[in-house]
């Protein structure tokens, strides 16, 4: 007969998830002047698909692709910060990052990105969760989101401020080209 010992850690209940901050943002309501651009692009790709394929299926597929690309603008975004993770949800998209996986916090003028990458990378825009700030004075505004992120993050040592404009290229000193007269052949003596 095998003696099995029970460990208290294995019997412990999983940590209960509690909401710390929940807010919604609908970009269509905040920026309605962009709707004609989205609708115009949808009609344009539908007409191009019709001219190329003469098929309604491809026209509807083109419209669906444009609308799914603009889902963050068209659908309300719900953001949830819990004691276990940060979540963003809009349309069919669901983004989540556990707090223990957050390595850097990238601060932008309109939101904050929680990144799992330990150092700056070209992949920053494609990894992690972007939390868009609500207008000042509402739940989810800049101050409340930053305060919640700072309190929920296990390692709050690093917050990178990202400027929306790319940095100017560094000027390097020009290297002097060696001319033919500068190169003297070794003397044969």
Sine and cosine of phi, psi and omega as CSV:
sin_phi,cos_phi,sin_psi,cos_psi,sin_omega,cos_omega
0.00,0.00,0.73,-0.68,-0.04,-1.00
-1.00,0.00,0.73,-0.68,0.01,-1.00
-1.00,0.03,0.90,-0.44,0.01,-1.00
-0.97,-0.25,0.80,-0.60,0.05,-1.00
-0.98,-0.19,0.62,-0.78,0.05,-1.00
-0.99,-0.14,0.65,-0.76,0.03,-1.00
-0.97,-0.25,0.73,-0.69,-0.02,-1.00
-0.87,0.49,-0.52,0.85,-0.02,-1.00
-0.93,0.37,-0.56,0.83,-0.03,-1.00
-0.97,0.26,-0.41,0.91,0.00,-1.00
-1.00,-0.01,-0.17,0.99,-0.05,-1.00
-0.92,0.40,0.58,-0.81,0.03,-1.00
-0.94,0.34,0.52,-0.85,0.06,-1.00
-0.90,0.44,0.46,-0.89,-0.03,-1.00
-0.88,0.47,0.76,-0.65,0.01,-1.00
-0.95,0.30,0.70,-0.72,0.01,-1.00
-1.00,0.04,0.78,-0.62,0.04,-1.00
-0.81,-0.59,0.64,-0.77,0.02,-1.00
-0.98,0.22,0.72,-0.69,0.10,-1.00
-0.97,-0.24,-0.58,0.81,-0.01,-1.00
-0.44,-0.90,0.78,-0.62,0.03,-1.00
-0.72,-0.69,0.77,-0.64,0.05,-1.00
-0.49,-0.87,0.35,-0.94,0.00,-1.00
-0.84,-0.54,0.57,-0.82,0.07,-1.00
-0.69,-0.73,0.71,-0.70,0.09,-1.00
-0.85,-0.52,0.97,-0.24,-0.08,-1.00
-0.90,0.44,-0.49,0.87,0.03,-1.00
-0.88,0.47,-0.62,0.78,0.02,-1.00
-0.96,0.27,-0.53,0.85,0.00,-1.00
-0.98,0.19,-0.51,0.86,-0.05,-1.00
-0.72,-0.70,0.93,0.37,-0.06,-1.00
-0.93,0.36,-0.29,0.96,-0.02,-1.00
-0.93,0.37,-0.24,0.97,0.02,-1.00
-1.00,0.06,-0.20,0.98,-0.03,-1.00
-0.87,0.49,-0.68,0.73,0.03,-1.00
-0.87,0.50,-0.52,0.85,0.04,-1.00
-0.92,0.40,-0.70,0.71,0.00,-1.00
-0.91,0.42,-0.71,0.71,0.01,-1.00
-0.92,0.39,-0.64,0.77,0.04,-1.00
-0.89,0.45,-0.67,0.74,0.04,-1.00
-0.90,0.43,-0.63,0.78,0.02,-1.00
-0.90,0.44,-0.71,0.70,0.02,-1.00
-0.91,0.42,-0.60,0.80,0.01,-1.00
-0.90,0.44,-0.76,0.65,-0.03,-1.00
-0.93,0.38,-0.53,0.85,0.05,-1.00
-0.92,0.40,-0.66,0.75,0.00,-1.00
-0.94,0.35,-0.60,0.80,0.07,-1.00
-0.91,0.42,-0.68,0.73,0.03,-1.00
-0.89,0.46,-0.62,0.79,0.02,-1.00
-0.92,0.39,-0.67,0.74,-0.01,-1.00
-0.92,0.40,-0.57,0.82,-0.03,-1.00
-0.98,0.19,-0.67,0.74,-0.17,-0.99
-0.92,-0.39,-0.30,0.95,-0.07,-1.00
0.77,0.64,0.75,0.66,-0.07,-1.00
-0.60,-0.80,0.81,-0.59,0.01,-1.00
-0.91,0.41,-0.54,0.84,0.00,-1.00
-0.85,0.52,-0.73,0.68,-0.01,-1.00
-0.93,0.36,-0.54,0.84,0.06,-1.00
-0.91,0.41,-0.71,0.71,0.04,-1.00
-0.92,0.38,-0.58,0.81,0.05,-1.00
-0.90,0.44,-0.64,0.77,0.03,-1.00
-0.90,0.43,-0.68,0.74,0.04,-1.00
-0.89,0.45,-0.68,0.73,0.01,-1.00
-0.88,0.47,-0.63,0.78,0.02,-1.00
-0.90,0.43,-0.69,0.73,0.01,-1.00
-0.91,0.41,-0.69,0.72,-0.02,-1.00
-0.92,0.38,-0.57,0.82,0.04,-1.00
-0.95,0.32,-0.53,0.85,0.07,-1.00
-0.93,0.36,-0.47,0.88,0.00,-1.00
-0.99,-0.17,0.33,0.94,-0.07,-1.00
-0.88,0.48,-0.59,0.81,0.00,-1.00
-0.90,0.44,-0.52,0.85,0.03,-1.00
-0.99,0.16,-0.66,0.75,-0.11,-0.99
-0.98,0.18,-0.57,0.82,-0.08,-1.00
-0.98,-0.18,0.50,-0.87,0.10,-0.99
-0.91,0.41,0.65,-0.76,0.02,-1.00
-0.98,-0.20,0.77,-0.64,0.08,-1.00
-0.94,-0.35,0.77,-0.64,0.01,-1.00
-0.90,-0.44,0.71,-0.71,0.02,-1.00
-0.73,-0.68,0.80,-0.60,0.13,-0.99
-0.93,-0.37,0.90,-0.43,0.01,-1.00
-0.91,-0.42,0.04,-1.00,0.02,-1.00
-0.94,0.33,-0.25,0.97,-0.02,-1.00
-0.97,-0.24,-0.56,0.83,-0.13,-0.99
-0.39,-0.92,0.20,-0.98,0.15,-0.99
-0.93,-0.38,0.71,-0.71,-0.07,-1.00
-0.75,-0.66,0.55,-0.84,0.11,-0.99
-0.72,-0.70,0.72,-0.70,-0.05,-1.00
-0.64,-0.77,0.79,-0.61,0.14,-0.99
-0.44,-0.90,0.69,-0.73,-0.05,-1.00
0.84,0.55,-0.75,-0.66,0.04,-1.00
-1.00,-0.01,-0.01,1.00,-0.06,-1.00
-1.00,0.04,0.67,-0.74,0.05,-1.00
-0.71,-0.70,0.83,-0.56,0.03,-1.00
-0.84,-0.55,0.67,-0.75,-0.02,-1.00
-0.50,-0.86,0.62,-0.79,0.14,-0.99
-0.64,-0.77,0.76,-0.65,0.05,-1.00
-0.97,0.26,0.54,-0.84,-0.05,-1.00
-0.88,0.47,-0.54,0.84,-0.02,-1.00
-0.94,0.35,-0.28,0.96,0.02,-1.00
-1.00,-0.06,-0.15,0.99,-0.03,-1.00
-0.97,0.25,0.87,-0.49,0.01,-1.00
-0.97,-0.24,-0.53,0.85,0.00,-1.00
-0.63,-0.78,0.46,-0.89,0.10,-0.99
-0.88,-0.48,0.88,-0.47,-0.01,-1.00
-0.98,-0.20,0.88,-0.47,-0.07,-1.00
-0.99,-0.12,0.86,-0.50,0.06,-1.00
-0.93,-0.37,0.13,-0.99,-0.02,-1.00
-0.95,0.33,-0.45,0.89,-0.04,-1.00
-0.94,-0.35,0.04,1.00,0.00,-1.00
0.05,-1.00,-0.16,-0.99,-0.02,-1.00
-0.69,-0.73,0.68,-0.73,0.04,-1.00
-0.96,-0.29,0.78,-0.62,0.08,-1.00
-1.00,-0.10,0.93,-0.37,-0.15,-0.99
-0.95,-0.31,0.67,-0.75,0.09,-1.00
-1.00,0.08,-0.07,1.00,-0.04,-1.00
-1.00,0.07,0.74,-0.67,-0.07,-1.00
-0.96,0.27,-0.37,0.93,-0.01,-1.00
-0.68,-0.73,0.32,-0.95,-0.01,-1.00
-0.83,0.55,0.66,-0.75,-0.06,-1.00
-0.49,-0.87,0.32,-0.95,0.09,-1.00
-0.94,0.35,-0.28,0.96,-0.01,-1.00
-1.00,0.09,-0.02,1.00,-0.04,-1.00
-0.81,0.58,-0.62,0.78,-0.04,-1.00
-0.95,0.31,-0.26,0.97,-0.08,-1.00
-0.94,-0.35,-0.05,1.00,-0.01,-1.00
-0.86,-0.51,0.51,-0.86,0.06,-1.00
1.00,0.02,-0.26,-0.96,-0.05,-1.00
-0.79,-0.61,0.74,-0.68,0.06,-1.00
-0.99,-0.15,0.83,-0.56,0.02,-1.00
-0.95,-0.30,0.94,-0.34,-0.02,-1.00
-0.99,0.15,0.68,-0.73,0.00,-1.00
-0.97,0.24,0.61,-0.79,0.15,-0.99
-0.99,0.17,0.27,-0.96,0.07,-1.00
-0.86,0.52,0.48,-0.88,-0.03,-1.00
-0.82,0.57,0.65,-0.76,0.03,-1.00
1.00,-0.01,-0.17,0.99,0.03,-1.00
-0.97,-0.23,0.27,-0.96,0.08,-1.00
-0.89,0.46,0.76,-0.65,-0.02,-1.00
1.00,-0.06,0.25,0.97,0.04,-1.00
-0.96,0.29,0.08,-1.00,-0.12,-0.99
-0.80,0.60,-0.76,0.65,-0.07,-1.00
-0.90,0.43,-0.70,0.71,-0.05,-1.00
-0.94,0.35,-0.59,0.81,0.02,-1.00
-0.92,0.38,-0.72,0.69,0.00,-1.00
-0.90,0.44,-0.61,0.79,0.04,-1.00
-0.90,0.43,-0.68,0.73,0.00,-1.00
-0.92,0.39,-0.67,0.74,0.02,-1.00
-0.89,0.45,-0.67,0.74,0.00,-1.00
-0.90,0.44,-0.62,0.79,-0.04,-1.00
-0.98,0.19,-0.47,0.88,-0.07,-1.00
-1.00,0.00,-0.38,0.92,-0.07,-1.00
-0.97,0.24,0.76,-0.65,-0.03,-1.00
-0.94,0.35,-0.49,0.87,-0.02,-1.00
-0.81,-0.58,0.98,0.18,-0.11,-0.99
-0.99,0.12,0.55,0.83,-0.11,-0.99
-0.99,0.16,-0.34,0.94,-0.13,-0.99
-0.74,-0.67,0.83,-0.56,0.14,-0.99
-0.77,-0.64,0.89,-0.46,0.01,-1.00
-1.00,-0.09,0.78,-0.63,0.09,-1.00
-1.00,-0.01,0.83,-0.55,-0.04,-1.00
-0.96,-0.29,0.80,-0.60,0.05,-1.00
-0.99,0.11,0.66,-0.75,-0.07,-1.00
-0.94,0.35,-0.45,0.89,0.03,-1.00
-1.00,0.03,0.64,-0.77,0.03,-1.00
-0.92,0.38,0.53,-0.85,-0.01,-1.00
-0.92,0.40,0.49,-0.87,0.02,-1.00
-0.93,0.36,0.57,-0.82,0.00,-1.00
-0.91,0.40,0.57,-0.82,0.03,-1.00
-0.97,0.26,0.63,-0.78,0.07,-1.00
-1.00,0.01,0.77,-0.64,0.02,-1.00
-0.97,-0.23,0.56,-0.83,0.07,-1.00
-0.91,0.42,0.64,-0.76,-0.01,-1.00
-0.95,0.31,0.67,-0.75,0.06,-1.00
-1.00,0.08,0.65,-0.76,0.00,-1.00
-0.98,0.21,0.76,-0.65,0.05,-1.00
-0.98,0.18,0.63,-0.77,0.03,-1.00
-1.00,0.07,0.84,-0.54,0.02,-1.00
-1.00,0.08,0.20,-0.98,-0.01,-1.00
-0.91,0.42,-0.57,0.82,-0.02,-1.00
-0.96,0.29,-0.38,0.93,0.05,-1.00
-0.95,0.32,-0.43,0.90,-0.02,-1.00
-1.00,-0.07,0.98,-0.21,0.04,-1.00
-0.99,-0.14,0.73,-0.68,0.01,-1.00
-0.93,0.36,0.50,-0.87,0.02,-1.00
-0.90,0.44,0.63,-0.77,-0.03,-1.00
-0.97,0.25,0.63,-0.78,0.00,-1.00
-0.99,-0.14,1.00,0.00,0.01,-1.00
-0.89,-0.46,0.00,0.00,0.00,0.00
